[in-house]
Amino acid sequence: MGGLREVAAPFVVPGPSGIAIRDRLKGLTPEDEEVLRLVGGLLGSLASRDLKARCRDGLEHDSDRWAQRKQALTGQSSSRWAGSITKATHDQWALARRGQLAHIQSLQAGVDTITRRLSLPIGEKEKGTKRAPGGYHSERERFHKTRRLHVLQERLERVRADREAGRVRVVRGGKRLLSTRHHLEEAQLTETQWRHRWEASRRFLAADGESGKRYGNETIRVTPDGEVSLKLPAPLAHLANAEHGRYVLAAKVSFQHRGDTWRDRLAANRAVAYRIHEDVQLGRWYLTASWTIPPAQTVPLQTARAGGMIGVDTNADHLAAWRLDEHGNPAGQPRRFDYDLSGTADHRDAQVRHALIRLLHWARRHNLAIAVENLDFTGESTREKHGRRKKFRQLISGMPVARLRTRLVSMAAELGLPIVAVDPAYTSKWGAQHWQKPLTSTTRKTSRHDAAAVAIGRRALGHPIRRRTTPPPHDQSDRAGHRTVQARPGTPGREGNRPRIPGPRTRCVPPGRGANAVDQDAQHRSGRPAEHRSCQQDSLPLSL
């Protein structure tokens, strides 16, 4: 047991801190689309120059430099557009820094793995373990890994030097789309089609909200009846079709999802941020509204455990779930919620959302919390750790961990269902070891994933995964402790007297005079007084 890592305690996952809804801008005229492209292109060029200035400042950036950048942008757009651009620039720079740190950690993990494997002898004898791979299989593989070690070390030094100097590398529009420009045939795109996508991804049409202002946003304003208008930048003020340099779109939005909440915010003039973007593939324009919400009050862990829990095991193509009572016993039949992660991103997202909806509706019918693993495959999907196991790496990388976790927390918060996260250590292994065979019968075949769901639920409930402890080694009594972990220490009658059964019983004394295992002196054993002996000497005389 010394080689096992310490298991972290379960905790209730906090709810979401913001809400985002989206609706399509239907009925846009060609003039509307042209104005949106012109405004987005102008503001996008300003955002690119501002990002370049922020990256050039690096770690020397301060509030004075921020004020100078915002002042320079105000003259070319407006003060509110300038504020939105500089805030988006800071968020993008901070995101690049976090990605840079994650890249350094990934490179360091690869260097450590190769260094360790190179220190081991070549051959089949050094196979390694599940936690650490062994040596390489051949001299040829060892030679290539030696060269790769030098490549990774060089990359690591370069990235570390960039981080110490405060340099980040950011591509507005996306690095993947930029690389697609050199592989148009593989992407089945023409240069014109790629150009349209590139320009659409680099546009900037986003405005932060302001509480106290009319309808919560003065830059992109949406009225309760769905009318959308935007404040034109100074160079494009001649395109205005309304007062005060504003342009009103012909399309209207309604926000079917959370529309009432959105209208309540508009009525109270509370801040609402908006973003307009174009889907070039579909030829559609969309408006996204978002706002922050106060953090939801999470229920205590003991309250979430009351009445039981639903353990959920996340897999590449389905969610395995099983309902458990408050003592950790599986109840009913296991459930399986399938999803298909092939196809487009929208199709994958819809599949995950549909599986979660079915899971949450099942949990709501029983009014139970949901226990999930706190998964993080960042260090488990590295090429150096599972180099030959390509299918296994693809399996781990394909699991929708982040998307599923984010959607599950936000959707469960709407239904008022707590989410309990547990440490994923050994859940699959111990679940299969202790629960797969006992839960298998002639009418039910329990899979390894179903058993893992039971293990996850028991860990969230505070019970050990192991199903039953070993009886005391010296006798069959309860002197060394209770022989099962199914009943909690506070359960009434756990160590009390056994109930008396009326009527004659075979091989025992008549009713009302039976010995009890709680009192060791009541047993028929050598050296122990029993109530059935004809005489018994008192330890002290009664006359004293």
Secondary structure, DSSP 8 states (H G I E B T S, - for coil): -TTS------EE----SEEEEEEE-BT--HHHHHHHHHHHHHHHHHHHHHHHHHHHHGGG--HHHHHHHHHHHHTTS-HHHHHHHHHHHHHHHHHHHHHHHHHHHHHHHHHHHHHHHHTS-SSTT--B-SSSB---SSHHHHHHHHHHHHHHHHHHHHHHHHHHHT-----TT-HHHHHHTT-HHHHT--HHHHHHHHHHHH---EE---TTSGGG-SSEEE-TT-EEEEE--GGGGGG--SGGGEEEEEEE---STTHHHHHHHHHTT---EEEEEEETTTTEEEEEEEEE--------HHHHHTT-EEEEEE-SSEEEEEEE-TTS-EEEEEEEEE----S-HHHHHHHHHHHHHHHHHHHHHHT-EEEEE----TTTS-TTTSSS-HHHHHHHHHS-HHHHHHHHHHHHHHHT--EEEE--TTHHHHHIIIIITTT--SS----HHHHHHHHHHHHHHT--S-S-----SS-SSSTT--S-SSS-TT-TTSSS------S--TTS--TT----TT-GGGS--TTS--TTSS----SS-TT-
